[in-house]
Amino acid sequence: MTNNRREFLAIAGAASITGYAGYRGGRQMQPEAKSKLPLAGQTSTVAVVKAASYSVDLADAMMRGILECDLDVAGKRVLLKPNFVEFDPNTCINTDVAVVATALDVFRSLGAAEVKIGEGPGHRRDTFAIAELTRYRSEIPQFDDVFVDLNRDDVSAVKSFADRKEFYFPNSVLGADLIVSLAKMKTHHWAGATLSMKNYFGLVPGSIYGWPKNELHYIGINDSILELTRIFGPKSFALVDGIVGMEGNGPIQGTPKNAGVLVMGSDLAAVDATCCRIMGIDPSRVEYLQRAADRLGVIDEARVEQRGENLAGLRTNFQLIKEYSQLRLA
């Protein structure tokens, strides 16, 4: 981290902690994030910030997006949930380590009481081995001290999940005040797209429900996405890594696709719908987003209060496999 970045985080973090979150168009930004889903007719805020590469000042870009979304994390226990489901050096499966490392710094600077990183990879059973391959262990200072393997964490029961009377989740997830879905912008060969909502498959402990999260596939991918969003969405914030995403046969065997953006917001469905539009996908044709609409969040573009960059000019069509060609945005 450069001295300039340290100074920026210190100044921005201090400003947020003291209640000043800057001004946008002459209006002081409100410090509180929305904790409830929008009622009929209300809007959801989504911020899109350009970031051409992982070598730009990600702290500045990330902080601007967070402040645009009026998010207050002071005194909260924050769990950062990246996606590092698998590893292949020839493609871009995982949330880039630069995004995760920067998020750790930024949320600390905003006054969070605690910031942890947690993931339960769906394919690899040795979580720390994949953390090594993805450079998380080498590039995130004291990684082992801040990381929780959600596949093997202690668990507690939630009373209902889909048709199950109870379902077990890691205590680190249940005890967090805010879960930040640090998803990767990718297509998905079964769901159409995998973004902040689908990223929550990694909250389910593999030591209980198997690899690759067998129980969720038995319940059904779309039903599981919706249930995870129902339970954890109200205490969530999405920060999607769309700097370099994945197109084609995602989420593992696709190819890199530069989109050059970070997409953020407290309404996971609204964030994912915005990401879809950037990807050239019609969110109303993605089953779990269509079913989430007005029940778990907003997907109607007219009800998304877009902040930061205007979507015009940001669309970059992600290649879709033949089975999902009908998802293409007109």
NORDA-V796317 format. One record per run of one state. SS is the DSSP state (hx for helix, st for strand, lp for the rest). FROM is the first residue (numbers start at 1). LEN is the number of residues. If there is no record, write none. Layout:
ss = (SS,SS)
from = (FROM,FROM)
len = (LEN,LEN)
This chain:
ss = (lp,hx,lp,st,lp,st,lp,st,lp,hx,lp,st,lp,hx,lp,st,lp,hx,lp,hx,lp,hx,st,lp,st,lp,st,lp,st,lp,st,hx,lp,st,lp,st,lp,st,lp,hx,lp,hx,lp,hx,lp,hx,st,lp,st,lp,hx,lp,st,lp,hx,lp,hx,st,lp,st,lp,hx,st,lp,hx,st,lp)
from = (1,3,18,23,25,27,29,44,51,58,69,77,83,97,110,114,120,127,134,136,140,143,147,150,155,159,161,162,164,165,167,171,175,178,183,184,189,192,195,198,204,206,210,214,220,221,236,248,255,266,268,279,281,282,283,286,287,293,294,297,298,301,304,309,322,328,329)
len = (2,15,5,2,2,2,15,7,7,11,8,6,14,13,4,6,7,7,2,4,3,4,3,5,4,2,1,2,1,2,4,4,3,5,1,5,3,3,3,6,2,4,4,6,1,15,12,7,11,2,11,2,1,1,3,1,6,1,3,1,3,3,5,13,6,1,2)
